[in-house]
Amino acid sequence: MDSVFGAQGRAPQDLTARARIRDAALEQFAEHGVKGATMRGIAEAAGVSLGLVQHHFRTKDVLRQACDDVIVEKFRRELTRSAAEDTLGTPGPMTDLYTTSGPLLRYLARAMIDGSIAAAEVFDELTAGAEDFLSHTWPDRFPPGSARVRDAASVMAAMHSGTVVLHDHLARRFGVDPLDSAHATRIGEAMLDLYAAMGEFATSPTARRIRESTATYHDNLGHHPGGQQ
């Protein structure tokens, strides 16, 4: 499929008209939102006529669906590849996406804010991948199918995808845009540093007191947290 996501460095004129329109739509939707973007603006960004946009996609809703399909397929492919390489749940897959798919991630950030179906599907894919990773790596701590692994995987997916949604704030703090390919490793490196530090913290006296306080709270309520069911 011709696209900026599968053909980095390819000149726009080398793409098919349909691919140029879709890629332009991804960028326009990311910048202006679905409501703010216009078919005419997308046509201008793609360097084609409005009539050609309507010929290929008819309406803005159809064009948005095409963009949603691209984002879901891209993440599903990356997660499938990560599963085959046994790197699910690690910062690696997200870093690979930062490196290759800046415009797609900007679109995803906007889709998550707008609450699109595609964003929900991507989040569910990330969560499923995180569940597999956690259960495979620590089966005793995160039994497959348990509430504990479901909750932990959901939080992990939220943490990772949250860096996409909040990339403007990260850019302000980093001094560079982490969705630009030149700086794509910044988030992954920071995640690894954070995970290493939190691993040490998890065995500290402070963390132990937090767990004890949590257990006492649930005992007082007469039930246990989902992870202990």
N, C-alpha and C positions, 0 to 999 in steps of 0.2 A: 504494500500500500504506500503510495507516494505521500510523504509527509515530512515536515521538519523533524518529527520524532524518529523517523526511521532513516533519514537521509541528511544528517548533520553536514553542513557545509555545501549542500547542493544549492545552486542558484535558483531563485524563485521562478525564473522563466523555464527551468528544466522540469518543474512540477506540472502535473496536469492541472487544468483549470479548476476541476472539482477539488483537488487537494489544496490549491492556493486559496480557494474560497473557504474551505474548512479551517485551514490554519489561520487565516485572517479572522475568521469568526471566533476561534479560540482566544485570540489576543483581544479582540474587541469585547467579547463577553467578559473576559477577565478584567479589563480596564473599566468598562462601563456597566457591567451587569447585563442580564438578559433584557431587562426593561429599558435600560439606557442605550443599548446598542441598536443600530438601525441596519436594515438591509442595504440601504444606500451607502452607509459608512463602511460596511463590510465589503461592498463591491469596490469602493475606492481603495481600501486597504489592500485588497487582493489584486488591484490593477485590472479589473474586468468591468463589464457593464452590469447595471442592475438587472437587465433582462437575462443575462447569463446566470446570475445568482438564482433568480427565480426559476430558470429553466432546470437547474440542477437540484434545487432544494424547495422550490415552491413558496414556503413560508418560513418565518423565523423560527417557529416551533419545530419544523422539520430539520432545520439547520442546527438548532440546539440539540436535538436528539442525535444527530450525526456526531456532534462534538462529545456528547455524553458517551456514545458508543466507543469512541476513540479512547477516552480516558479509562473506561472500565476494562476494555480489551488490553490496554497498555499495562495497567496495574496487574491484571490477571496473568499476563505473560511474564512480567517481572517476578511475581510471586511464585509462579510455576517453576521458573528457572532457579529461583532462590531455594525452593524446596529440593530440587534436584541436586543443588550444590550444598545442601544442608546448612544454609545461612538464614533461614527464616527467623524472624524476631530480632535479628541483629540490626545495627544501624546501616549495615552494608547496602541492602536493597534500596533503602531510601536515599542513601548517598548516590547510588547509581542513577536513580531517577532525577536527583538534583543535577547531576552532571549532563544528562542527555535530554532532559525534558523541562527546561525552565518555563516555556510558555504553557505547557500542559499543567505544571504545578500551580502556576498563577491562576489558571482556569479552575483547577480543583479548589484552591483557596476560596475563590469567589463562590463556587458551587456549594461549598460547605457552609458558607455564611448564608447563602440564599436557601439552603436546605433542599437541594435537588435530589432526585432519586439516584442519580449517578454517584453523588457524594456518599449517599447511604450505602450503595453497593460497594464502593471502594473501601469504606470504613469496615464493612462486614468482611471483605476479602482480607484486609489487614488483620482484623481480629482473628479470623480463622487461621491465618498463617501464624500469628503469635501463639494461639492455642496449641497448634501442632508443635511449634518450637519448644514451648514450655513443658508440655507433657512428654515430649521425646527426651528432653534434656534432664528434667527433674521429675520423673514420674511419681515418686513418693510425695513430693511437695505439691505437685499439680496433677492429680489423677485425671486421666482423660474423661471428659464429659462431666466433670464436677463443677459445682458453682465456684469453687476457688479458682480453677484455671480459667473459667469464663470471665470472672471479674478481673483477674490479673491481666488477661489478654486484652480485655476491653480498655483497661487503663493504659496498657502499653501502646495500643493503637491510638488512643487519644493523645498520648504524649508525643508520639511521632508525627501524627497528622497535625497536631497543634502547632508544630514548628512551621508548617506550611501556611496555616491560617494566619499566624502571627508574624509572617516573614517581614512585614514592614517594620514592626517593632524590633525584630532581630537586626534588621539592616541598620536601624538607628543606633542600636547598641554596638554592633560590630564595626560600624563605619563603612561597611560594604554590603551589597545585596547578596545574601546567601543563595538566592535562586539564579544568580549569574554563574555560568559554568566555571569561570575563573576562580570562584570562591566556594565551589560546591562542597568541598570537604570540611568546611568550617563546622557545620552542624554535626556531621558524623563524628568528627574528632571531639567535639564538646560532649556529645552523648557518651562516648567511650570513657572520657575522663570522669564524667558524672557517675556512670555505672560503676567504675572502679572505686570511686570514693564512697558511694552508697553501699557497695558490698562490704567495705570496711565498717561503715557506720552500722549496718544491720547486725553486727556482732558486738556492738559497743554496749556499755551499761545503760546509756540513754535509750537506745532502741529496745533493750530488754524491759526497761521501765514502761515504755510506750506500749509494748505488747501486754505486759501485766495489767496496765490500766485499762486497755481495751477488753481484755478477758474479764476483768472485774465489772466493767460496765455492762457487758452482755450477760454475765451471771446475775447481776442485779435486775436485769430485765426478764430473766427467766428463759433466755434462749441463747443460742450460739451464732456467731457470724456465719455467713454463707459458706466460707471456706472450710468449716468444721462439720458441716452436715453430712 
